Amino acid sequence: MIEKLQVVLKNPSNRRWVIAATILFFTLLMITSMRIWAFALLRYKTNQQAIPVVKIIQATKGQLTHEIILPGTISAWHEASIYARTSGYIKNWYVDIGDTVTTGQILAEIEAPELDAQLHQAKAKLNVAMAQNTLAQLTAKRWLNLVKSNWVSKQATDEKIDSAKALAATVIAEEAAYKELETLVSFENITAPFSGIITARDTDIGALINAGHNPESKPLFRLVQNDPLRLYVHIPQNYSSQITPEMQVKFSVEEHTGQLFKATRLETAKAIDPKTGTLLAQFIVQNKKGHLLPGSYTQVYFSLQTPSNSIRLPVNSLLFREEGLQVATLDKNNHVLLKKVTMHRDFGHDVEISSGVTPGDRIILNPSDSIMNGEYVRVSTK
């Protein structure tokens, strides 16, 4: 066979055809190989592009403490509307709004001549009753001595003794009536029940005043004690257990921009308001310089402990499905593992997860709604 091939190749014409056929064969082989390689490459690229590309973050523990801001209201330590206890006319007033007063200081005087006359009359009746009682007691004692010697009858003696007892009771009654009127007369001087600042005056000289708190009467003054002050804050139920005794907080008011004040927990309501779902907490605020005003709105800053097992994740890592709240994680082979999580708090852009994920988990950002357990994905390196 080889000898025949050698004979054929000795012919120049035949040799040219063999060379041309060989070149054509290898050319076709090269073209076919390149097409097969191109097809394989295209298939590989197509398969690679079909694999979802995801961005991931690594789950880490949240901060040990976090801050929340809640609205609060400042109230006076004591606050009272002061009414008249005696009817009459205002004779004079001695304090006005903004004045500082002390306990027992006279704020105004009421003129009540009818009441003064009743007091004088009650005093006179008491004096008469006392004089009659003195005589009756002496008479009773004398008749007791006389009855022992049978100079007077026992019946007459008993009458004198009973008369003395009745007059003694009359003295007690007249004395009580006198003291009552004396007390009413003392109410002609309107005094401060505690030290503080006058925030309202609603009376003037000559004004007719009705005693007591009734539809026809109105408060003469408004008195507040502004040192210390009370700070009231409604605490959401999920934070209520962290409001500890003697807890200190900071707060700000609009009229003192950039300045923070301190307050210490005094007490709580020890019950959740069913209407608001909050716990009312009361804090004490020292206000010796008087910078803070009762009735002010405040923003209160609480520094609270974060649960030790909490993980903070961006909100775009969450999946909202029928099974509940989930996140998509990756195993070591880049296969998807869906985990059900429990959200503790929502911060808007971030959420705090209390269970379901652990530090070090690789969390997929912006997972698609169709993502499934076991699905293979590629991690973006950008």
ABEGO torsion letter per residue (X at the ends): XAAAAAAAAABAAAAAAAAAAAAAAAAAAAAAAAAAAAAAAAAAAAAAAABBBBBBBBBBBBBABBBBBBBBBBBBABBBBBBBABBEBBABBABBBGBBBBBGBBABBBBBAAAAAAAAAAAAAAAAAAAAAAAAAAAAAAAAAAAAAGABBAAAAAAAAAAAAAAAAAAAAAAAAAAAAAAAAAAABBBBABBEBBABBBBBBGBBBBBEBBAABBBABBBBBAOBBBBBBBBBAAAAAABBBGBBBBBBBAABBGBBBBBBBABBAGBBBAAAGBBBBBBBBBAAAGABBBGBBBBBBBBBBBBAABBBBBAAABBBBAAEBBBBBBBAAGBBBBBBBBBABBAGABBBBABGBBBGBBBBBGBBAABBBGBBBBBBAX
